[in-house]
């Protein structure tokens, strides 16, 4: 039981960290980046923030669902974290390249991979609901 509690606490901390960073980046986008980025780049940045926050909330919701077994919670958490890092992370880097001056165009194909990981997390959640059996 202790291991499951420790894993659950770890996933909740990760969700909270994703949420905290999303709020910080959202504030950064609204204030500091607004004057420095083109409207299209700022809009992309905001999409990254929105998806990051939504998936932080998904992680919290998954932890609160008593019908999900530990295995599914673990898989969903890994998919969400990987998806947020690749999807939102690549969007943050691509949308701020005018400021950084770095050629990050190679990251373009990474964004859809992150999106697929996020979609897979939702798919696993759907799949998990078919395996529920009250004890």
C-alpha atoms as an extended CHARMM CRD file, in Angstrom:
* protein
*
       135  EXT
         1         1  UNK       CA              0.0000000000        0.0000000000        0.0000000000  PROA      1               0.0000000000
         2         2  UNK       CA              2.8270000000        2.4160000000        0.7950000000  PROA      2               0.0000000000
         3         3  UNK       CA              4.2670000000        2.0860000000       -2.7120000000  PROA      3               0.0000000000
         4         4  UNK       CA              0.9060000000        2.8960000000       -4.3020000000  PROA      4               0.0000000000
         5         5  UNK       CA              0.5180000000        5.8990000000       -1.9900000000  PROA      5               0.0000000000
         6         6  UNK       CA              4.0230000000        7.1040000000       -2.8640000000  PROA      6               0.0000000000
         7         7  UNK       CA              3.3250000000        6.7000000000       -6.5950000000  PROA      7               0.0000000000
         8         8  UNK       CA              0.0140000000        8.5140000000       -6.2450000000  PROA      8               0.0000000000
         9         9  UNK       CA              1.6770000000       11.3800000000       -4.3550000000  PROA      9               0.0000000000
        10        10  UNK       CA              4.3470000000       11.5720000000       -7.0420000000  PROA      10              0.0000000000
        11        11  UNK       CA              1.7610000000       11.7860000000       -9.8290000000  PROA      11              0.0000000000
        12        12  UNK       CA             -0.1720000000       14.4600000000       -7.9310000000  PROA      12              0.0000000000
        13        13  UNK       CA              3.0440000000       16.4650000000       -7.4820000000  PROA      13              0.0000000000
        14        14  UNK       CA              3.7660000000       16.1490000000      -11.2100000000  PROA      14              0.0000000000
        15        15  UNK       CA              0.2330000000       17.3120000000      -12.0450000000  PROA      15              0.0000000000
        16        16  UNK       CA              0.5870000000       20.2580000000       -9.6630000000  PROA      16              0.0000000000
        17        17  UNK       CA              3.9540000000       21.1620000000      -11.1710000000  PROA      17              0.0000000000
        18        18  UNK       CA              2.5170000000       21.0450000000      -14.6930000000  PROA      18              0.0000000000
        19        19  UNK       CA             -0.3340000000       23.2870000000      -13.5330000000  PROA      19              0.0000000000
        20        20  UNK       CA              1.9870000000       25.7070000000      -11.7550000000  PROA      20              0.0000000000
        21        21  UNK       CA              4.2650000000       26.0000000000      -14.7870000000  PROA      21              0.0000000000
        22        22  UNK       CA              1.2270000000       26.5080000000      -17.0300000000  PROA      22              0.0000000000
        23        23  UNK       CA              0.0670000000       29.4340000000      -14.8780000000  PROA      23              0.0000000000
        24        24  UNK       CA              3.5600000000       30.9510000000      -14.8530000000  PROA      24              0.0000000000
        25        25  UNK       CA              3.9310000000       30.5600000000      -18.6240000000  PROA      25              0.0000000000
        26        26  UNK       CA              0.4260000000       31.9170000000      -19.1670000000  PROA      26              0.0000000000
        27        27  UNK       CA              1.3060000000       35.0220000000      -17.1660000000  PROA      27              0.0000000000
        28        28  UNK       CA              4.5910000000       35.3260000000      -19.0450000000  PROA      28              0.0000000000
        29        29  UNK       CA              2.7130000000       35.1200000000      -22.3390000000  PROA      29              0.0000000000
        30        30  UNK       CA              0.1000000000       37.6590000000      -21.2790000000  PROA      30              0.0000000000
        31        31  UNK       CA              2.5890000000       40.2030000000      -20.0260000000  PROA      31              0.0000000000
        32        32  UNK       CA              6.2090000000       39.8120000000      -21.1050000000  PROA      32              0.0000000000
        33        33  UNK       CA              5.7440000000       38.1030000000      -24.4540000000  PROA      33              0.0000000000
        34        34  UNK       CA              2.7280000000       40.0670000000      -25.6500000000  PROA      34              0.0000000000
        35        35  UNK       CA              4.8600000000       42.9720000000      -26.8430000000  PROA      35              0.0000000000
        36        36  UNK       CA              7.6570000000       40.7800000000      -28.2070000000  PROA      36              0.0000000000
        37        37  UNK       CA              5.8560000000       38.1320000000      -30.2570000000  PROA      37              0.0000000000
        38        38  UNK       CA              3.7550000000       38.3060000000      -33.3720000000  PROA      38              0.0000000000
        39        39  UNK       CA              0.0550000000       37.6680000000      -32.6810000000  PROA      39              0.0000000000
        40        40  UNK       CA              0.2340000000       34.2390000000      -34.3790000000  PROA      40              0.0000000000
        41        41  UNK       CA              3.2260000000       33.2030000000      -32.2550000000  PROA      41              0.0000000000
        42        42  UNK       CA              1.5190000000       34.4100000000      -29.0770000000  PROA      42              0.0000000000
        43        43  UNK       CA             -1.6150000000       32.4850000000      -30.0190000000  PROA      43              0.0000000000
        44        44  UNK       CA              0.4630000000       29.3180000000      -30.5060000000  PROA      44              0.0000000000
        45        45  UNK       CA              2.1610000000       29.8690000000      -27.1650000000  PROA      45              0.0000000000
        46        46  UNK       CA             -1.2670000000       30.1620000000      -25.5190000000  PROA      46              0.0000000000
        47        47  UNK       CA             -2.3450000000       26.8650000000      -27.1230000000  PROA      47              0.0000000000
        48        48  UNK       CA              0.6380000000       25.1930000000      -25.4810000000  PROA      48              0.0000000000
        49        49  UNK       CA             -0.3090000000       26.6880000000      -22.1170000000  PROA      49              0.0000000000
        50        50  UNK       CA             -3.9580000000       25.6580000000      -22.4990000000  PROA      50              0.0000000000
        51        51  UNK       CA             -3.1130000000       22.0500000000      -23.3810000000  PROA      51              0.0000000000
        52        52  UNK       CA             -0.6050000000       21.8450000000      -20.5540000000  PROA      52              0.0000000000
        53        53  UNK       CA             -3.1690000000       23.0630000000      -18.0110000000  PROA      53              0.0000000000
        54        54  UNK       CA             -5.9250000000       20.8060000000      -19.3110000000  PROA      54              0.0000000000
        55        55  UNK       CA             -3.6770000000       17.7900000000      -19.0360000000  PROA      55              0.0000000000
        56        56  UNK       CA             -2.4610000000       18.7560000000      -15.5590000000  PROA      56              0.0000000000
        57        57  UNK       CA             -6.1320000000       18.7080000000      -14.5630000000  PROA      57              0.0000000000
        58        58  UNK       CA             -6.5830000000       15.3710000000      -16.3340000000  PROA      58              0.0000000000
        59        59  UNK       CA             -3.8040000000       13.8810000000      -14.2030000000  PROA      59              0.0000000000
        60        60  UNK       CA             -5.5050000000       15.1080000000      -11.0400000000  PROA      60              0.0000000000
        61        61  UNK       CA             -8.8470000000       13.7100000000      -12.1810000000  PROA      61              0.0000000000
        62        62  UNK       CA             -7.3180000000       10.3480000000      -13.0470000000  PROA      62              0.0000000000
        63        63  UNK       CA             -5.8280000000       10.0860000000       -9.5520000000  PROA      63              0.0000000000
        64        64  UNK       CA             -9.2440000000       10.7930000000       -8.0400000000  PROA      64              0.0000000000
        65        65  UNK       CA            -11.0470000000        8.0970000000      -10.0310000000  PROA      65              0.0000000000
        66        66  UNK       CA            -11.4750000000        5.0540000000       -7.8190000000  PROA      66              0.0000000000
        67        67  UNK       CA            -12.5100000000        2.8760000000      -10.7630000000  PROA      67              0.0000000000
        68        68  UNK       CA             -9.0650000000        3.0040000000      -12.3670000000  PROA      68              0.0000000000
        69        69  UNK       CA             -6.4980000000        0.4400000000      -11.4140000000  PROA      69              0.0000000000
        70        70  UNK       CA             -2.9600000000        1.5490000000      -10.6310000000  PROA      70              0.0000000000
        71        71  UNK       CA             -1.5650000000        0.2180000000      -13.9070000000  PROA      71              0.0000000000
        72        72  UNK       CA             -3.8100000000        2.4650000000      -15.9940000000  PROA      72              0.0000000000
        73        73  UNK       CA             -3.0890000000        5.4950000000      -13.8230000000  PROA      73              0.0000000000
        74        74  UNK       CA              0.6270000000        4.9330000000      -14.3430000000  PROA      74              0.0000000000
        75        75  UNK       CA              0.2870000000        4.5450000000      -18.1200000000  PROA      75              0.0000000000
        76        76  UNK       CA             -1.9130000000        7.6180000000      -18.4380000000  PROA      76              0.0000000000
        77        77  UNK       CA              0.5080000000        9.6900000000      -16.3440000000  PROA      77              0.0000000000
        78        78  UNK       CA              3.4750000000        8.6730000000      -18.4950000000  PROA      78              0.0000000000
        79        79  UNK       CA              1.6110000000        9.4510000000      -21.7020000000  PROA      79              0.0000000000
        80        80  UNK       CA              0.4170000000       12.8280000000      -20.4060000000  PROA      80              0.0000000000
        81        81  UNK       CA              3.8240000000       13.9320000000      -19.1490000000  PROA      81              0.0000000000
        82        82  UNK       CA              5.5440000000       12.8120000000      -22.3560000000  PROA      82              0.0000000000
        83        83  UNK       CA              2.7960000000       14.4020000000      -24.4350000000  PROA      83              0.0000000000
        84        84  UNK       CA              2.9040000000       17.7290000000      -22.6080000000  PROA      84              0.0000000000
        85        85  UNK       CA              6.6850000000       17.9000000000      -22.8080000000  PROA      85              0.0000000000
        86        86  UNK       CA              6.7270000000       17.1910000000      -26.5380000000  PROA      86              0.0000000000
        87        87  UNK       CA              3.5170000000       18.9690000000      -27.5730000000  PROA      87              0.0000000000
        88        88  UNK       CA              3.5230000000       22.0600000000      -25.3790000000  PROA      88              0.0000000000
        89        89  UNK       CA              7.3080000000       22.1480000000      -25.0640000000  PROA      89              0.0000000000
        90        90  UNK       CA              7.8420000000       22.2040000000      -28.8150000000  PROA      90              0.0000000000
        91        91  UNK       CA              5.1520000000       24.8600000000      -29.2020000000  PROA      91              0.0000000000
        92        92  UNK       CA              6.8260000000       27.0500000000      -26.5650000000  PROA      92              0.0000000000
        93        93  UNK       CA             10.1810000000       26.7560000000      -28.2930000000  PROA      93              0.0000000000
        94        94  UNK       CA              8.8070000000       27.2360000000      -31.8100000000  PROA      94              0.0000000000
        95        95  UNK       CA              6.6220000000       30.2090000000      -30.9140000000  PROA      95              0.0000000000
        96        96  UNK       CA              9.4450000000       32.0460000000      -29.1230000000  PROA      96              0.0000000000
        97        97  UNK       CA             12.1540000000       31.4850000000      -31.7410000000  PROA      97              0.0000000000
        98        98  UNK       CA             11.8650000000       35.1240000000      -32.8570000000  PROA      98              0.0000000000
        99        99  UNK       CA             13.1120000000       36.0810000000      -29.4010000000  PROA      99              0.0000000000
       100       100  UNK       CA             15.6790000000       33.3060000000      -28.9930000000  PROA      100             0.0000000000
       101       101  UNK       CA             17.0310000000       33.6250000000      -32.5190000000  PROA      101             0.0000000000
       102       102  UNK       CA             17.4830000000       29.8570000000      -32.6930000000  PROA      102             0.0000000000
       103       103  UNK       CA             16.5690000000       27.8120000000      -35.7460000000  PROA      103             0.0000000000
       104       104  UNK       CA             14.2140000000       25.2950000000      -34.1740000000  PROA      104             0.0000000000
       105       105  UNK       CA             12.3110000000       24.3420000000      -37.3120000000  PROA      105             0.0000000000
       106       106  UNK       CA             13.3760000000       20.7170000000      -36.7720000000  PROA      106             0.0000000000
       107       107  UNK       CA             10.9050000000       20.6820000000      -33.8500000000  PROA      107             0.0000000000
       108       108  UNK       CA              7.9150000000       21.0670000000      -36.1900000000  PROA      108             0.0000000000
       109       109  UNK       CA              7.3740000000       17.2920000000      -36.5330000000  PROA      109             0.0000000000
       110       110  UNK       CA              7.7120000000       16.8150000000      -32.7540000000  PROA      110             0.0000000000
       111       111  UNK       CA              4.4980000000       18.6880000000      -31.9710000000  PROA      111             0.0000000000
       112       112  UNK       CA              2.1520000000       16.1470000000      -33.6170000000  PROA      112             0.0000000000
       113       113  UNK       CA              3.9570000000       13.3000000000      -31.8410000000  PROA      113             0.0000000000
       114       114  UNK       CA              3.1760000000       15.0270000000      -28.5440000000  PROA      114             0.0000000000
       115       115  UNK       CA             -0.4230000000       15.3980000000      -29.6550000000  PROA      115             0.0000000000
       116       116  UNK       CA             -0.6100000000       11.6870000000      -30.4120000000  PROA      116             0.0000000000
       117       117  UNK       CA              0.7180000000       10.8910000000      -26.9370000000  PROA      117             0.0000000000
       118       118  UNK       CA             -2.0020000000       13.0740000000      -25.3990000000  PROA      118             0.0000000000
       119       119  UNK       CA             -4.6420000000       11.3880000000      -27.5590000000  PROA      119             0.0000000000
       120       120  UNK       CA             -3.2890000000        8.0100000000      -26.4720000000  PROA      120             0.0000000000
       121       121  UNK       CA             -3.6710000000        9.0210000000      -22.8110000000  PROA      121             0.0000000000
       122       122  UNK       CA             -7.3450000000        9.7550000000      -23.3810000000  PROA      122             0.0000000000
       123       123  UNK       CA             -7.6730000000        6.4620000000      -25.2750000000  PROA      123             0.0000000000
       124       124  UNK       CA             -6.1550000000        4.5440000000      -22.3600000000  PROA      124             0.0000000000
       125       125  UNK       CA             -8.6030000000        6.2700000000      -20.0300000000  PROA      125             0.0000000000
       126       126  UNK       CA            -11.4820000000        5.1050000000      -22.2290000000  PROA      126             0.0000000000
       127       127  UNK       CA            -10.0190000000        1.5890000000      -22.3630000000  PROA      127             0.0000000000
       128       128  UNK       CA             -9.6090000000        1.5310000000      -18.5930000000  PROA      128             0.0000000000
       129       129  UNK       CA            -13.3160000000        2.0870000000      -18.0510000000  PROA      129             0.0000000000
       130       130  UNK       CA            -14.0590000000       -1.2270000000      -19.7780000000  PROA      130             0.0000000000
       131       131  UNK       CA            -11.9820000000       -3.1720000000      -17.2770000000  PROA      131             0.0000000000
       132       132  UNK       CA            -13.6660000000       -1.8740000000      -14.1270000000  PROA      132             0.0000000000
       133       133  UNK       CA            -15.1880000000       -4.4560000000      -11.8480000000  PROA      133             0.0000000000
       134       134  UNK       CA            -16.2860000000       -3.5790000000       -8.3130000000  PROA      134             0.0000000000
       135       135  UNK       CA            -14.4550000000       -5.5420000000       -5.6630000000  PROA      135             0.0000000000
